[in-house]
């Protein structure tokens, strides 16, 4: 494998991990609604929830560097 391929694959692997997390942790594999507007809203809210959780986890880790009392938010 070349170094260029590894860089490209790392980007793809990061995107696939996001999709896997949405599918498993947020139930995106089975959306229990029909019609485009409702499905779009459900997917948007699930993506928003995933981003908020990642942000809070990041903030907790940053604060843990300053204060040892803060624990990261579980996945």
Secondary structure, 3 states (H helix, E strand, C coil): CCHHHHHHHHHHHHHHHHHHHHHHHCCCCCCCCCCHHHHHHHHHHHHHHHHHHHHHHHHHHHHHHHCCCCCCCCC
